[in-house]
């Protein structure tokens, strides 16, 4: 379905069922240069189990109009307007990587609009090295290759897809390759600019139930940094997935769903 926010069209997948704003709402936010398809399994389960699902293509991503968000904070302030457009008073926010930073900031800045917060592969700082940024700025495919290498545990790189005949790294690579030129660099830059102090201050303001779901072998958002963030919340549950990297939704789809079911 499409929603209109600030005069721009925003695409939201609804998990295969018509959106019903009278049900408890769950909004899914993807990572840098990705789109709503990162959440296929999880969104479909919730849509068929009593939740109103919105898996967004963030502005400038997938099927949504631009411009790209100016900052994590700007994207967080955009979310309440998205909820207004959907007719939703409150929603649970579930975000992966960059989308998790946006969800975290939104829960801190707009506590009356968020009833639960799920952070998947999220840590602060989410620093990006200069070479990676330079490659992404030049739209060099090496940036995508590096992202895939760092985002998947070694076991996931050679197989492990739950669907026979499919390759996890290949499907994730195709997804990022579909992004418009400059989108990957922009997303990485937003993550890099969001300081540890920003995330820790936001976490201290969050009052809704919180889950942090982390891959044990995540190189993009290391477990140590995620645990440091978890300690800044008044209360937060931390679930660690063994032999899993940054792309938990694909590497460990069932375990990711199980953890989220406990939250929302």
Secondary structure as a PSIPRED ss2 file (coil, helix, strand):
# PSIPRED VFORMAT (PSIPRED V4.0)

   1 X C   1.000  0.000  0.000
   2 X E   0.000  0.000  1.000
   3 X E   0.000  0.000  1.000
   4 X E   0.000  0.000  1.000
   5 X E   0.000  0.000  1.000
   6 X C   1.000  0.000  0.000
   7 X C   1.000  0.000  0.000
   8 X E   0.000  0.000  1.000
   9 X E   0.000  0.000  1.000
  10 X E   0.000  0.000  1.000
  11 X E   0.000  0.000  1.000
  12 X E   0.000  0.000  1.000
  13 X E   0.000  0.000  1.000
  14 X C   1.000  0.000  0.000
  15 X C   1.000  0.000  0.000
  16 X C   1.000  0.000  0.000
  17 X C   1.000  0.000  0.000
  18 X C   1.000  0.000  0.000
  19 X C   1.000  0.000  0.000
  20 X C   1.000  0.000  0.000
  21 X C   1.000  0.000  0.000
  22 X C   1.000  0.000  0.000
  23 X C   1.000  0.000  0.000
  24 X E   0.000  0.000  1.000
  25 X E   0.000  0.000  1.000
  26 X E   0.000  0.000  1.000
  27 X E   0.000  0.000  1.000
  28 X E   0.000  0.000  1.000
  29 X E   0.000  0.000  1.000
  30 X C   1.000  0.000  0.000
  31 X C   1.000  0.000  0.000
  32 X C   1.000  0.000  0.000
  33 X C   1.000  0.000  0.000
  34 X C   1.000  0.000  0.000
  35 X C   1.000  0.000  0.000
  36 X H   0.000  1.000  0.000
  37 X H   0.000  1.000  0.000
  38 X H   0.000  1.000  0.000
  39 X H   0.000  1.000  0.000
  40 X H   0.000  1.000  0.000
  41 X H   0.000  1.000  0.000
  42 X H   0.000  1.000  0.000
  43 X H   0.000  1.000  0.000
  44 X H   0.000  1.000  0.000
  45 X H   0.000  1.000  0.000
  46 X H   0.000  1.000  0.000
  47 X H   0.000  1.000  0.000
  48 X C   1.000  0.000  0.000
  49 X C   1.000  0.000  0.000
  50 X C   1.000  0.000  0.000
  51 X E   0.000  0.000  1.000
  52 X E   0.000  0.000  1.000
  53 X E   0.000  0.000  1.000
  54 X E   0.000  0.000  1.000
  55 X E   0.000  0.000  1.000
  56 X E   0.000  0.000  1.000
  57 X C   1.000  0.000  0.000
  58 X C   1.000  0.000  0.000
  59 X C   1.000  0.000  0.000
  60 X C   1.000  0.000  0.000
  61 X C   1.000  0.000  0.000
  62 X C   1.000  0.000  0.000
  63 X C   1.000  0.000  0.000
  64 X C   1.000  0.000  0.000
  65 X C   1.000  0.000  0.000
  66 X C   1.000  0.000  0.000
  67 X C   1.000  0.000  0.000
  68 X C   1.000  0.000  0.000
  69 X C   1.000  0.000  0.000
  70 X C   1.000  0.000  0.000
  71 X C   1.000  0.000  0.000
  72 X H   0.000  1.000  0.000
  73 X H   0.000  1.000  0.000
  74 X H   0.000  1.000  0.000
  75 X H   0.000  1.000  0.000
  76 X H   0.000  1.000  0.000
  77 X H   0.000  1.000  0.000
  78 X H   0.000  1.000  0.000
  79 X H   0.000  1.000  0.000
  80 X H   0.000  1.000  0.000
  81 X H   0.000  1.000  0.000
  82 X H   0.000  1.000  0.000
  83 X H   0.000  1.000  0.000
  84 X H   0.000  1.000  0.000
  85 X H   0.000  1.000  0.000
  86 X H   0.000  1.000  0.000
  87 X C   1.000  0.000  0.000
  88 X C   1.000  0.000  0.000
  89 X C   1.000  0.000  0.000
  90 X C   1.000  0.000  0.000
  91 X E   0.000  0.000  1.000
  92 X E   0.000  0.000  1.000
  93 X E   0.000  0.000  1.000
  94 X E   0.000  0.000  1.000
  95 X E   0.000  0.000  1.000
  96 X E   0.000  0.000  1.000
  97 X C   1.000  0.000  0.000
  98 X H   0.000  1.000  0.000
  99 X H   0.000  1.000  0.000
 100 X H   0.000  1.000  0.000
 101 X H   0.000  1.000  0.000
 102 X H   0.000  1.000  0.000
 103 X H   0.000  1.000  0.000
 104 X H   0.000  1.000  0.000
 105 X H   0.000  1.000  0.000
 106 X H   0.000  1.000  0.000
 107 X H   0.000  1.000  0.000
 108 X H   0.000  1.000  0.000
 109 X H   0.000  1.000  0.000
 110 X C   1.000  0.000  0.000
 111 X H   0.000  1.000  0.000
 112 X H   0.000  1.000  0.000
 113 X H   0.000  1.000  0.000
 114 X E   0.000  0.000  1.000
 115 X E   0.000  0.000  1.000
 116 X E   0.000  0.000  1.000
 117 X E   0.000  0.000  1.000
 118 X E   0.000  0.000  1.000
 119 X E   0.000  0.000  1.000
 120 X E   0.000  0.000  1.000
 121 X C   1.000  0.000  0.000
 122 X C   1.000  0.000  0.000
 123 X C   1.000  0.000  0.000
 124 X C   1.000  0.000  0.000
 125 X C   1.000  0.000  0.000
 126 X C   1.000  0.000  0.000
 127 X C   1.000  0.000  0.000
 128 X C   1.000  0.000  0.000
 129 X C   1.000  0.000  0.000
 130 X H   0.000  1.000  0.000
 131 X H   0.000  1.000  0.000
 132 X H   0.000  1.000  0.000
 133 X H   0.000  1.000  0.000
 134 X H   0.000  1.000  0.000
 135 X H   0.000  1.000  0.000
 136 X H   0.000  1.000  0.000
 137 X H   0.000  1.000  0.000
 138 X C   1.000  0.000  0.000
 139 X C   1.000  0.000  0.000
 140 X C   1.000  0.000  0.000
 141 X H   0.000  1.000  0.000
 142 X H   0.000  1.000  0.000
 143 X H   0.000  1.000  0.000
 144 X H   0.000  1.000  0.000
 145 X H   0.000  1.000  0.000
 146 X H   0.000  1.000  0.000
 147 X H   0.000  1.000  0.000
 148 X H   0.000  1.000  0.000
 149 X H   0.000  1.000  0.000
 150 X H   0.000  1.000  0.000
 151 X H   0.000  1.000  0.000
 152 X C   1.000  0.000  0.000
 153 X C   1.000  0.000  0.000
 154 X H   0.000  1.000  0.000
 155 X H   0.000  1.000  0.000
 156 X H   0.000  1.000  0.000
 157 X H   0.000  1.000  0.000
 158 X C   1.000  0.000  0.000
 159 X C   1.000  0.000  0.000
 160 X C   1.000  0.000  0.000
 161 X C   1.000  0.000  0.000
 162 X C   1.000  0.000  0.000
 163 X C   1.000  0.000  0.000
 164 X C   1.000  0.000  0.000
 165 X C   1.000  0.000  0.000
 166 X C   1.000  0.000  0.000
 167 X C   1.000  0.000  0.000
 168 X H   0.000  1.000  0.000
 169 X H   0.000  1.000  0.000
 170 X H   0.000  1.000  0.000
 171 X H   0.000  1.000  0.000
 172 X H   0.000  1.000  0.000
 173 X H   0.000  1.000  0.000
 174 X H   0.000  1.000  0.000
 175 X H   0.000  1.000  0.000
 176 X H   0.000  1.000  0.000
 177 X H   0.000  1.000  0.000
 178 X C   1.000  0.000  0.000
 179 X C   1.000  0.000  0.000
 180 X C   1.000  0.000  0.000
 181 X C   1.000  0.000  0.000
 182 X C   1.000  0.000  0.000
 183 X H   0.000  1.000  0.000
 184 X H   0.000  1.000  0.000
 185 X H   0.000  1.000  0.000
 186 X H   0.000  1.000  0.000
 187 X H   0.000  1.000  0.000
 188 X H   0.000  1.000  0.000
 189 X H   0.000  1.000  0.000
 190 X H   0.000  1.000  0.000
 191 X H   0.000  1.000  0.000
 192 X H   0.000  1.000  0.000
 193 X H   0.000  1.000  0.000
 194 X C   1.000  0.000  0.000
 195 X C   1.000  0.000  0.000
 196 X H   0.000  1.000  0.000
 197 X H   0.000  1.000  0.000
 198 X H   0.000  1.000  0.000
 199 X H   0.000  1.000  0.000
 200 X H   0.000  1.000  0.000
 201 X H   0.000  1.000  0.000
 202 X H   0.000  1.000  0.000
 203 X H   0.000  1.000  0.000
 204 X H   0.000  1.000  0.000
 205 X H   0.000  1.000  0.000
 206 X C   1.000  0.000  0.000
 207 X C   1.000  0.000  0.000
 208 X C   1.000  0.000  0.000
 209 X E   0.000  0.000  1.000
 210 X E   0.000  0.000  1.000
 211 X E   0.000  0.000  1.000
 212 X E   0.000  0.000  1.000
 213 X E   0.000  0.000  1.000
 214 X E   0.000  0.000  1.000
 215 X E   0.000  0.000  1.000
 216 X C   1.000  0.000  0.000
 217 X C   1.000  0.000  0.000
 218 X C   1.000  0.000  0.000
 219 X C   1.000  0.000  0.000
 220 X C   1.000  0.000  0.000
 221 X C   1.000  0.000  0.000
 222 X C   1.000  0.000  0.000
 223 X H   0.000  1.000  0.000
 224 X H   0.000  1.000  0.000
 225 X H   0.000  1.000  0.000
 226 X H   0.000  1.000  0.000
 227 X H   0.000  1.000  0.000
 228 X H   0.000  1.000  0.000
 229 X H   0.000  1.000  0.000
 230 X H   0.000  1.000  0.000
 231 X C   1.000  0.000  0.000
 232 X C   1.000  0.000  0.000
 233 X C   1.000  0.000  0.000
 234 X C   1.000  0.000  0.000
 235 X C   1.000  0.000  0.000
 236 X C   1.000  0.000  0.000
 237 X E   0.000  0.000  1.000
 238 X E   0.000  0.000  1.000
 239 X E   0.000  0.000  1.000
 240 X E   0.000  0.000  1.000
 241 X E   0.000  0.000  1.000
 242 X C   1.000  0.000  0.000
 243 X C   1.000  0.000  0.000
 244 X C   1.000  0.000  0.000
 245 X C   1.000  0.000  0.000
 246 X C   1.000  0.000  0.000
 247 X C   1.000  0.000  0.000
 248 X H   0.000  1.000  0.000
 249 X H   0.000  1.000  0.000
 250 X H   0.000  1.000  0.000
 251 X H   0.000  1.000  0.000
 252 X C   1.000  0.000  0.000
 253 X H   0.000  1.000  0.000
 254 X H   0.000  1.000  0.000
 255 X H   0.000  1.000  0.000
 256 X H   0.000  1.000  0.000
 257 X H   0.000  1.000  0.000
 258 X H   0.000  1.000  0.000
 259 X H   0.000  1.000  0.000
 260 X H   0.000  1.000  0.000
 261 X H   0.000  1.000  0.000
 262 X H   0.000  1.000  0.000
 263 X H   0.000  1.000  0.000
 264 X C   1.000  0.000  0.000
